[in-house]
Amino acid sequence: MSFLPEELWQRILEIGIESRGLSCQDLCCVSISCRRLHRLSSEDLLWNRLLSADYPQTHPSSSTSSKSLYKLRFERDNEWRIAARRRAVLRKERRIAAHRRAVLRKESQIVEHSRKLREIQTLVAQETATATQTAQDLSNLLRARQAFVPLNVWQPEVVRIMQNQMVEQSAVAAECRIHALEMELNLCKQQIEGLELFYKDEKRRLDTAKEELTSMKYHPMEQHKTISQRDSKHVKRKKMKIGNSCESLIC
């Protein structure tokens, strides 16, 4: 390297900068290789060309060297790149946090839908039990009304009149009770029908929320990683089986 003239080395460096083969990092690496190249790489002409190539909008000043201007622009751009990288990281963190919040909201919706379904099931069970008991009471009352008839035997007039009054009063009370039980039974049936419709609607919302949550949690790369790990474990098991079988054959 010492037998080459400095003009040739300077021309080599100029060609490297003009052809975009030498960057500022490369020029700095060249400068620390030896004293001669350190002196040549500090030439203002080289840094002026490098400044024009990398920062064409920057015009060199007579009071400031091109190397100092390049260093200033490089540090400024480096700070800008660091700030842009930080902003990108913050945006990514915000997106991740927003996605986590959305997932938590969706999971909360699923929990709420499940709770409502359990409440509806409890209400349906209560209404069904009430309807069953009401139907049983109504059936018993109808049988009692059919069986409650006055005896067709001779009785004194006073006794017969009192018995007729009791029968009439009992018949009126029974009819009122039967009507009330029928109304209550119909109301229970309507309540059960409404609750069943509400249950179907809430179940549909729950299924939709679960599908949305699955879609939100789906990640192709993680899915591929899981499949790859499963395949690698399967391959390892097969190799172990083959190795064990070979050992048994050798023995």
Sequence and secondary structure as in RCSB ss.txt:
>XXXX:A:sequence
MSFLPEELWQRILEIGIESRGLSCQDLCCVSISCRRLHRLSSEDLLWNRLLSADYPQTHPSSSTSSKSLYKLRFE
RDNEWRIAARRRAVLRKERRIAAHRRAVLRKESQIVEHSRKLREIQTLVAQETATATQTAQDLSNLLRARQAFVP
LNVWQPEVVRIMQNQMVEQSAVAAECRIHALEMELNLCKQQIEGLELFYKDEKRRLDTAKEELTSMKYHPMEQHK
TISQRDSKHVKRKKMKIGNSCESLIC
>XXXX:A:secstr
 TTS HHHHHHHHHHHHHTT   HHHHHHHHTT HHHHHHHT HHHHHHHHHHH TT    SSS HHHHHHHHHH
HHHHHHHHHHHHHHHHHHHHHHHHHHHHHHHHHHHHHHHHHHHHHHHHHHHHHHHHHHHHHHHHHHHHHHHH   
  S   HHHHHHHHHHHHHHHHHHHHHHHHHHHHHHHHHHHHHHHHHHHHHHHHHHHHHHHHHHHHH  HHHHHH
HHHHHHHHHHHHHHHHHHHHHHHHH 
